[in-house]
Structures are given as structure tokens and as C-alpha cells.
Amino acid sequence: MNLSKTIFLVIPLLLLGCTPEDDESSVLEGTWQSEEFPSNGQLSDIIYNFRGSNFNELISNKNSEGEYTLTENTGNLEVLDKTITTETGLTAYQINLTYDREKNPLVKQIAFVSNNELFLGNTNIIDDEECLGDSYKTVTTEIEIVNGQVTGFKEVSTCYLRPTTINLSFPYAKKS
């Protein structure tokens, strides 16, 4: 067998064992924790645990008395084949987080990993009622107050575009 035939047979076998999806998913694999940050008069932190195509999100809030409340969300992680080059020239993975909940299940995000730190994208609100293209919709409930009295509640829809910038001031440190 000549050398050109050997190369022709070996290259497809090498490509089968190393797909971009495997490489990209493994970059996020593990547990990532933020520093504590102030949120609504409490101290909070967020932990993401990525395992294959699944994720857990644990948000802890500590009040002024030192008592904790925990909120856990689970869902599916999809690392897209296409990366994005941010405005600062950094290359980030495009990811989709699909939460196991009825309200606001999809979040389109970007992720950048450097020196055992994970950085996610900055929120990118757009003025598009239909949320077309690479955007997603969230629905929140706002309280209507008139003269200091609660008069009702209304649902508000907001469209977000997948981020194009990375929040480098909010790292998640790799724990495992």
C-alpha cells in the first residue's frame, strides 16, 4: 500500500475519535463557583455543575442574620459547533441552557474559559417583540403600584440576544 492510500485511510479514523462537540463540552465539564456578590440586600453566589449535556445551577442567598436560602435549577446544556469572536477579540463558545421549567426555559449564552475560570456573556436586551433569530424571550411578573397600594400584577416580556461581550469582571472559579 502506498503512502497516499495510508494517509487517506488513517485521517478519517482520527477524525471519528475527535469531534468538536466532545472537545467543546469537555472544556465546560466540572463545577464552577462565583465569588459572593450583593443582591437585593443579601450576599449571593452561583455554582454551575456541567456534566456532559446536563447542568445544575445552585444559587445561594445569605441574609443579614447569616441564614441561607438555596435555589436549584437543572437542565440541558448544548455547546454549539460555532464559536463567536467577541468585540475584544476573545473566542467564546456559544451555549444554550435549557432549564427544566415551564417559564423562561431557554437561555442563549456564551462561555469563555481561561486559567481555570469561566466567564459568561453580558446581558444583551433587544427591542424585538417577536424575539427572532438568535434571541430568546423571558417573561417576568411586575407589581403595579398606585399611591403606595398594590393594584395588580402584569406579565412583561423581554427579548435578549445571545451576548456578544464577555463579563470579565464576574469569574466562576473551577472547583472540580
GIHU-V606497 format. One line per field, one symbol per residue. ss: DSSP state (H for helix, E for strand, - for the rest). psi: psi as a letter, one per 40 degrees, with the letter a starting at -180 (. if undefined). A space follows every 50 residues. Layout:
ss = ???
psi = ???
//
This chain:
ss = --HHHHHHHHHHHHHH---HHHHHHHHH-EEEEE--EEE--EEEEEEEEE E--EEEEEEEEE-----EEEEEEEEEEEEEEEEEE-----EEEEEEEEE- -----EEEEEEEEE--EEEEE---EE--------EEEEEEEEEEEE--EE EEEEEEEEEEE----E-----EEE--
psi = hiddddddddddddddegiddddddddehahhhiiiihhfeihiihhhhh hbeiiihhhhhhadeehiihhhiiaihhhidhihhideeihihhihhhig idhfdhhhiihhhhffhhhiiiighighdefibfiiiihihihhhhfehh eaiihhhhhhihieihgeegihhhd.
//
